[in-house]
Amino acid sequence: MHWAELDGRRVAVWGFGREGRAALDALARHLPGQSVALYCAAGEAEAATAAYPSISVHGVAPDADTLASYDVVIKSPGISAYKPELLAAAERGTRFTSGTGLWFAAHAGARTIAVTGTKGKSTTSALIAHLARSLGVRTALAGNIGLPLLELDGAVADLWVIELSSFQTGEASGVDLGVVTSLYEEHLDWHGSRERYVDDKLKLLSASSKVLVNAMQPALLARAVDHPRLHTFGDIAGWHVADGWIFRGEQSVIEASRVSAPGLHNAINACAALAALEIMGYDAVAAAPAVATFSPLPHRLQPLGERDGLAWINDSISTTPLASLAALESVGAKRTALIVGGHDRGLDWSPFVEAMRVHAPDAIICQGANGPRIADALEHAGIAGVYRAIDLPAAVAAARVALNGGGCVLLSPGAPSFDQFHDYADRGRRFAELAGFEASTASIQGLGVG
């Protein structure tokens, strides 16, 4: 949907997060004088009215009749496209779009790499942008990674690297290269089922002229195999990791340990980034040394340092049990207290429990809304070293007791943060404070155009 299609229409913005504010600002630029209504949480209404005095602010969630009274509703990504009231309004003629959809419609000629995946999408997106810039390419980095596309409305770049969540993939169009890093179970509350989550995630394939997918995931590869311009990473024919090196086919390019972001999974993310650049026509081999100067993203296996004889690692971005397992693997053999738990989305923790039967850390502290459910499953399986904590401060205190002055405290919750915090970054900053560090104000490096 183009901006011109909104001109003179009855338009509403649903959501007053950063995406919602970006949409309101873009509407003011593209359609000055356009009548706009905003629907937001009750606690946000006063701030919204102060920031946007010329619009009609409603501090309530719109019902089906309210939504149906508008021609177009620009919704924030976190609002499920499958809400009954939204579907009912759509049947009555209301069109729903988003900032992502509006940006793609207005930038049909831009060179774009769009990246999605259950895990790895943020680091891979940031790596692509960093490596492209190392070659002198004017590159934009935006999207779900922390900068709404509409905040860069009007910016000029030779290459756009755009991270898309599963909430946004259906809004993309005309993508030059779509990258899918991985595919696991997640966001079932938004999508309603695993099947729908997978279908929504893979909408990026049909929106892209060329696609790059992880060959180490057979189920993902099977879904992409019919794409006419399919590329892969992670297999021996392409960019992959073997014997401690990053290879391009049979050519050893750079030692995997040179990747500044720790862990095998980040070396694989680097393979995806290098493959993406090559597909877009850039010299990926020449760019490879820049993996050593990449700034790792905060809250993703972020080493905070040592306090009181303990090493502290912040992996607050972890929102699935499989991500927690990957974090544990990256820590290695040192004594570890793992903190898990948070908002309960009903994900299956049985693979995590089975992995703990084989090799468990010294302590597993189960906290937050789904902490009791995880602890019950672990104890039922006979796993030793299980602790229960009501919240994150209690979990950190329990980790100190469990390790008794030596080892590593790893926050890798395997669950969202919404039971206690605004988002994963808020949770990560609080963890840093509890560990005895300054609350991290570090932001992701490289957002915007550079």
Secondary structure, DSSP 8 states (H G I E B T S, - for coil): --GGGGTTS-EEEE--SHHHHHHHHHHHHHSTT--EEEE--GGGHHHHHHH-TTSEEE-S---HHHHHT-SEEEE-TTS-TT-HHHHHHHHTT-EEE-HHHHHHHH-TTS-EEEEE-SSSHHHHHHHHHHHHHHTT--EEEEETTTB-GGGGTT---SEEEEE--TTTGGG--SEEEEEE----S--HHHHSSHHHHHHHHTHHHHTEEEEEEETT-HHHHHHHTT-TTEEEESSTTSEEEETTEEEETTEEEEEGGGSSS-SHHHHHHHHHHHHHHHHTT--HHHHGGGGGG----TTSSEEEEEETTEEEEE-TT--SHHHHHHHHHHH-SS-EEEEE--S------HHHHHHHHH---SEEEE-STTHHHHHHHHHHTT-SSEEE-SSHHHHHHHHHHHHTTSEEEEE--SS-STTTSSSHHHHHHHHHHHHTS-------TT-EE-
